[in-house]
Amino acid sequence: MTDRHEKTKTTTPESETTDAKKDPANAGVDGTTESNSTKEDEERLATGSGGTSAKTRDTTTPTIEYLLKTYETCVYSDSWFEKDELYSFIKKRNNGKTILVNNSNTDLDFGGGGTNGAIRNYFWPDQKYIFYFIPRGGQSWHKWNSLAGGLHDLDVFRKEGRSKPCFTGTRWADRPKIRSGEVYYTPLLKMRRRNTCVEGILQAVGPRNRDLFERWTDEARVEHRKMCVGIVRDITRKCLTFASSLKMKNIVFSGISTGIFSGGDRKFAAAMRGAMLQEFSEYFKRTQIDDEQMTVVIIGRDWDRALF
């Protein structure tokens, strides 16, 4: 197998110590009761394998190290949605049709923080500031209709191609009723592609960590985390399936519900990364004999802290 790390000059992402202190990842989702500050938790996070050492780890566990070494079409980039380097990296690999996965919210805001703001700032730099110097926050979902190709239901778009967006209100108060786990597709207009391979954006609405607002027992906390793991796996599967149906060559993911939606909870964030890696593994297993297998580009930090 070709040494992909040499070829693309990318390596397995390592945790950034200072960042981990600000936005630490979390431990597993195996139904056990854990304390946020126990030595056992720290060991589990350090190994990224639920407590087993690197020497004894089951190599079939879909850690990011395992996926990168096993599958040619799984790659990591240390760049970000707002950087030219990410799109140059994709062009060098195969210059094929690319779709981005945007971490959206239940208001489907146009821009804001995290991936949403980075994607908006790169493809719509004219929307980054007010009067050229005041940074904009999240804007109304209407902008996806007026400045992009709208917000489309995945099944309808897959069957009918570009059709009428599923949200067509014009007033600010016309907010769509969105729940966690839903995904919508936004085609990217050619005039906005900035000479990249990106043809569309998937708006993925991940779950929020409600533990921040509830006084839960340890058992209830674990059950909530398990539910969110299921939602993130479902979102990841939807994105992979839809992108494959459009014959995309590349799909770009950052962590879903691992940033502000995790509330800085280490266990929650790590569990969401683990859910995504498991779904990536299932995709590669299903499609490894298919010549049309997409390249999954993983970006963002702390993927080696994912737990299962």
C-alpha positions in Angstrom: 0.0 0.0 0.0 1.3 3.4 -0.8 2.5 5.4 2.2 -0.3 8.0 2.2 1.3 10.0 4.9 4.4 10.7 2.8 2.4 11.3 -0.3 0.1 13.9 1.2 2.4 15.2 3.9 -0.4 14.7 6.5 -0.1 12.9 9.8 -2.4 11.5 12.4 -3.7 14.4 14.4 -2.1 14.8 17.8 -3.9 16.5 20.7 -2.9 20.1 21.3 -2.1 20.3 25.0 -3.1 23.9 25.5 -6.3 23.5 23.5 -7.2 20.3 25.3 -7.2 22.3 28.5 -9.7 24.7 27.0 -11.8 22.2 25.1 -11.0 18.8 26.5 -12.3 15.6 24.9 -14.3 13.1 27.0 -14.5 9.5 27.9 -16.6 6.6 26.8 -20.2 5.6 26.3 -20.1 2.1 27.6 -22.8 2.6 30.2 -20.5 2.8 33.1 -20.6 5.5 35.7 -17.5 7.8 35.5 -16.2 10.8 37.3 -15.0 13.8 35.2 -11.7 14.0 37.1 -10.7 10.4 37.9 -7.3 9.1 37.0 -9.0 6.3 35.0 -10.7 8.8 32.8 -7.4 10.6 32.1 -5.8 7.2 31.1 -8.7 6.4 28.8 -8.4 9.8 27.1 -4.7 9.5 26.7 -4.9 6.1 25.0 -8.0 6.8 22.9 -9.1 3.2 23.4 -11.4 3.1 26.4 -8.6 2.3 28.9 -6.4 -0.3 27.0 -2.8 0.6 26.3 -1.6 1.2 22.8 0.2 -2.2 22.9 -2.9 -4.2 23.8 -5.4 -2.3 21.8 -7.6 -4.2 19.4 -6.4 -3.0 16.0 -9.9 -3.4 14.5 -11.2 -0.6 16.7 -11.8 2.2 14.3 -9.4 4.8 15.8 -8.3 7.4 13.5 -4.8 5.8 13.4 -6.4 2.5 12.3 -8.5 4.1 9.6 -5.7 6.2 8.1 -3.4 3.2 8.0 -6.0 0.8 6.6 -7.9 2.8 4.0 -6.3 4.8 1.2 -9.4 6.9 0.9 -9.3 8.1 4.5 -7.1 11.1 5.0 -6.5 13.8 7.6 -5.7 17.4 6.9 -4.6 19.8 9.6 -6.1 22.7 7.7 -9.6 24.3 8.2 -12.6 25.3 6.2 -11.5 28.9 6.0 -8.0 28.1 4.6 -6.9 27.8 1.0 -4.6 24.9 2.0 -7.6 22.6 2.6 -8.9 23.0 -1.0 -5.5 22.9 -2.5 -4.9 19.6 -0.6 -8.1 18.1 -2.1 -7.2 19.3 -5.6 -3.8 17.7 -5.4 -5.3 14.3 -4.4 -8.0 13.9 -7.1 -9.5 17.2 -8.1 -12.9 15.6 -7.9 -16.3 16.9 -6.9 -16.3 17.7 -3.2 -19.0 18.2 -0.6 -18.5 19.9 2.8 -20.3 19.0 6.0 -21.3 22.1 8.0 -22.1 21.9 11.7 -25.4 23.9 11.7 -27.9 24.6 14.4 -31.7 24.3 14.7 -32.1 27.9 13.2 -29.9 26.9 10.2 -28.0 30.1 10.6 -25.9 31.5 7.7 -22.5 31.8 9.4 -21.7 32.2 13.0 -19.0 30.3 14.9 -17.0 27.2 14.3 -17.5 25.4 10.9 -20.5 27.5 10.0 -18.6 30.8 10.3 -15.5 29.4 8.6 -17.4 28.2 5.5 -19.4 31.4 5.3 -16.2 33.5 5.6 -14.4 31.6 2.9 -17.1 31.3 0.2 -18.9 34.6 1.1 -16.1 36.9 2.3 -18.3 39.9 1.5 -20.6 38.7 4.3 -17.9 38.5 6.9 -18.1 42.2 8.0 -20.5 45.0 8.3 -19.1 48.3 7.0 -15.8 46.4 6.3 -14.7 46.2 10.0 -17.5 44.9 12.3 -17.5 41.1 12.3 -20.9 39.5 11.5 -22.3 36.7 13.6 -24.9 34.2 12.5 -27.4 35.6 9.9 -30.8 34.4 9.0 -31.3 31.1 7.1 -32.8 33.1 4.3 -29.3 33.9 3.1 -28.8 30.2 2.1 -31.7 30.8 -0.4 -30.6 34.3 -1.6 -26.8 33.7 -1.7 -26.5 30.0 -2.3 -28.7 27.2 -3.8 -31.2 27.0 -1.0 -31.9 24.4 1.6 -33.1 21.1 0.1 -34.5 17.9 1.6 -32.0 15.1 0.9 -34.5 12.5 -0.5 -36.2 15.0 -2.7 -33.0 16.3 -4.1 -31.7 12.8 -4.7 -34.7 11.9 -6.7 -35.5 15.1 -8.5 -32.3 17.0 -8.6 -32.3 20.8 -8.0 -35.9 21.7 -7.1 -37.7 24.3 -5.0 -36.0 24.7 -1.6 -37.9 23.2 1.3 -38.0 26.5 3.3 -39.3 29.4 1.3 -40.4 32.0 3.8 -39.3 35.6 3.4 -39.9 37.1 6.8 -37.4 36.9 9.7 -40.1 35.3 11.8 -40.5 32.4 9.2 -38.2 30.1 11.1 -38.1 26.4 10.0 -38.9 23.9 12.6 -35.7 21.8 12.8 -34.7 19.0 15.2 -31.3 17.5 16.0 -30.4 14.8 13.5 -31.8 16.5 10.4 -29.5 17.2 7.4 -30.2 19.5 4.5 -28.3 20.1 1.2 -27.2 23.5 -0.2 -25.8 23.5 -3.8 -22.9 25.9 -4.1 -23.3 28.3 -7.0 -20.4 28.3 -9.5 -19.7 31.9 -9.0 -19.1 31.2 -5.3 -16.8 28.2 -5.6 -13.6 30.3 -5.7 -11.8 27.9 -8.1 -12.2 25.0 -5.7 -13.8 21.5 -6.3 -16.6 22.2 -3.8 -20.1 21.7 -5.3 -22.3 21.7 -2.2 -22.7 21.9 1.6 -24.5 19.5 3.9 -26.1 21.3 6.8 -25.9 18.8 9.7 -27.8 19.7 12.9 -26.0 17.9 15.7 -27.3 17.2 19.2 -26.5 19.5 22.1 -25.2 18.3 25.4 -28.2 18.9 27.7 -26.3 17.8 30.7 -25.3 21.5 31.1 -28.9 22.4 31.8 -30.1 19.4 33.8 -29.2 18.0 37.2 -29.0 14.4 36.1 -27.9 11.2 37.8 -24.8 9.5 36.4 -27.1 6.9 34.8 -29.3 9.5 33.1 -26.1 11.3 31.9 -24.8 8.2 30.2 -28.2 7.5 28.6 -28.3 11.0 27.2 -24.8 10.5 25.8 -25.8 7.2 24.2 -28.8 8.9 22.5 -26.6 11.6 21.1 -24.1 9.0 19.8 -27.0 7.4 17.9 -28.0 10.8 16.4 -24.4 11.6 15.3 -24.0 8.2 13.7 -27.2 8.7 11.8 -26.1 12.1 10.6 -22.7 10.8 9.5 -24.4 7.9 7.6 -26.9 10.3 5.9 -24.1 12.5 4.8 -22.0 9.6 3.4 -25.0 8.1 1.6 -26.2 11.3 0.1 -22.7 12.4 -1.1 -22.2 8.9 -2.7 -25.6 9.2 -4.5 -24.4 12.5 -6.1 -21.1 10.7 -7.2 -19.0 13.0 -5.1 -15.3 12.2 -5.0 -14.5 13.8 -1.6 -16.5 14.6 1.6 -15.0 16.8 4.3 -16.0 16.3 8.0 -15.0 18.0 11.2 -16.3 16.8 14.6 -20.1 17.0 14.9 -21.3 18.3 18.3 -17.7 18.3 19.6 -17.3 22.1 19.9 -19.7 24.5 21.5 -22.5 21.9 21.4 -20.5 19.7 23.8 -20.2 22.5 26.3 -16.6 21.5 27.0 -17.7 18.1 28.4 -14.8 15.8 27.7 -16.8 12.6 27.7 -19.5 13.9 25.4 -17.1 15.3 22.8 -15.0 12.1 22.8 -18.1 10.0 22.4 -19.3 12.0 19.4 -15.9 11.6 17.7 -16.0 7.9 18.3 -19.5 7.7 16.8 -18.3 9.3 13.6 -15.2 7.1 13.3 -17.4 4.0 13.7 -19.6 5.2 10.9 -16.6 6.0 8.7 -15.3 2.4 9.3 -18.7 0.9 8.4 -18.7 3.0 5.1 -15.2 1.8 4.2 -16.2 -1.8 4.9 -19.3 -1.6 2.7 -17.6 0.1 -0.2 -14.0 -1.1 -0.2 -14.4 -3.1 -3.4 -16.2 -0.2 -5.2 -14.0 1.8 -7.5 -16.3 4.8 -6.8 -15.4 5.0 -3.1 -15.2 8.6 -1.9 -12.3 10.0 -0.1 -13.3 11.0 3.5 -11.2 14.0 4.6 -11.1 14.5 8.3 -10.2 17.9 9.8 -10.1 19.4 13.3 -8.3 18.5 16.4 -8.4 15.8 19.1 -9.5 12.9 16.8 -7.0 10.7 18.7 -9.1 11.3 21.8 -12.2 9.7 20.4 -13.7 6.9 22.5 -16.1 4.1 21.7 
